[in-house]
Amino acid sequence: MAWFVKYNIAKLYVDQKQRKALMAILNSNIFYWYWRCHGDGFHCGFKEIGRFPTKISEMSKEETERLESLGSGMSEALMLNSAIKVRNQKKTGRIELQTFSFPPCKPTSDLIDWEIGATHYKLSDEKIDYVVNYDVKYRMGQSEDEDAIENLEE
């Protein structure tokens, strides 16, 4: 919980120096795996983020700089692969939602995992590979039809 300055109902406040590094960590497959194991699989809020075991303040300057660079790359990839969806609701009226497509961002997320998995968490290559590929078919949007075709081709 070292990155929290304070939070309220709508915003998470993070030290300016740690924002891009936190952006990288929260978009890692390691965080996704943790959330799937410890969360409800639907909501991801302050509780899940605050309980995630990491301490940016204990990372080396070089590690933090690499994470900042990866966080910037992830931010750019997410923006390039986002779209604004418009919904008209009876009670609330017009709502605009920005939606993000994860599959094109997966390579950047994988780089984040190799960085934090090896340096911060001291995970073996085998464990990092497990987390990188955890739930990959679901996350990459492979349908059951594609899975069936893949099995026929083997």
Protein Blocks (a to p, Z undefined) as FASTA:
>chain_A
ZZpmbdcfkbccddfklmmmmmmmmmpfklmmmmmmmmnolaccfklmmmpccdfklpcf
klmmmmmmmmmmmmmmmmmmgccdddddfklopaddddddfklmmmmmmmmmmmmmmmmn
opafklmmmmmmgoklmmnopafklmmmmmmmZZ
